């Protein structure tokens, strides 16, 4: 297991999201909802598009390209055309930083 520091808590106020990079290649979207921080793969599982260009509604994230909507708790697609869930990474807040805890090796990404 490895813990990866993504960004400072104050960089993502409640109701917003921000993209972070892991290993210089993988995009991870950090979302701050009323329920706390979530981290998900940074690209849509339907077609390559950066999810930070989308929008948040309650506990869901909508991709701006084709309007697929995803549940932020489990990554499941709620609206087509997406069929694959988003990879969700467990988050930890420590010393004012948002971290993810993931297995060693490459990040899981559904495409």
N, C-alpha and C positions, 0 to 999 in steps of 0.2 A: 504494500500500500504506500502511496505517496500523498503528501499534502502539498497543494500548489496554491501559492499566494496570488490572487487575481488583482485586487485593487482595494483602496481604502473605502470604508463604510460611507464616509461623507461624500464620496464621488457618485453615489447612487441614492438620492433621496427617495422616500416612499412614493410609489406610483411611477417610478422611472426605471429605465434599463440602460445598461452600458456594455459595450463589447470589450472583452479582454482577450489577450493572446496567451496561449500556452505553448511552450517549446518553440516559439517563433513561427509556428505554422497553423496551429489549431485555434479557431475562434470559439470562445465561450461567452455566452450572453448571461450577464448577471442582472437579475430582476429583483427589485425591492417592492414587495406587496405588503398589504396590511398584515398578512400572515408571516412575513419575514422574507429573508433572502432565498432566492432560487437561482440555480445555474443550469443552463441547458446548452446543447450544441448551438453554435452561432449561425448555422445555415439551415434553411428549410429542408425537411426530409423529402419533399416532393420534387423540387427543382432548385438548383443552386441559386440562393438569394440570401443576402445577409438579413437576419431577423431583427437587428436593431433598427431597421428602416420600417418595421411594422408598428403595431400599436397594442397597448394593453387595455383590457376591459375586465375588471374584476380579477378573477384567477385564471384568465386566459390570455394568450398571445396570438395575434393575427398577423400572418405574413402579408406584406403589402403587395406581393407579386400576383398571387392568384386567390388571395383571401382565405387560405386555409387557416383554421383556428385550432389551437392546441391547448390542452389543459396543462397548467404549469405544475400541478402536483405529480402527475405521472407521465406527461409528454404525449398522451394519446391525442390523435387527431379528432376533432369534433365536427369539422366540415371538410368536404372534398375541395380540391382534388387530392390532397395528401392522404395517404393510406398508412404510411409508416409513422410510428411515434418518434418524437424527439428524444434523444438521449438526455437524461436528467442526471446531474452530478450532485451528490450529497454536499451540502455547504456547512461550513463552520465559521463563526465569527470569533476572532481572537485578536486581542490588542488593537482593536479598531480596524482590522483588516478582514476581508472576505476571502476564505480559502475553500477549495474543494478537496475532497478525499476520494481518490480514484486508484484503481489497481495500477501496478507498475506497467510500463509499456505505453503504447499509443492510446489516446483517448477513444472511447467508443463514440462513433458517429453513425447515425442512420441516414443513408442516402438512397 
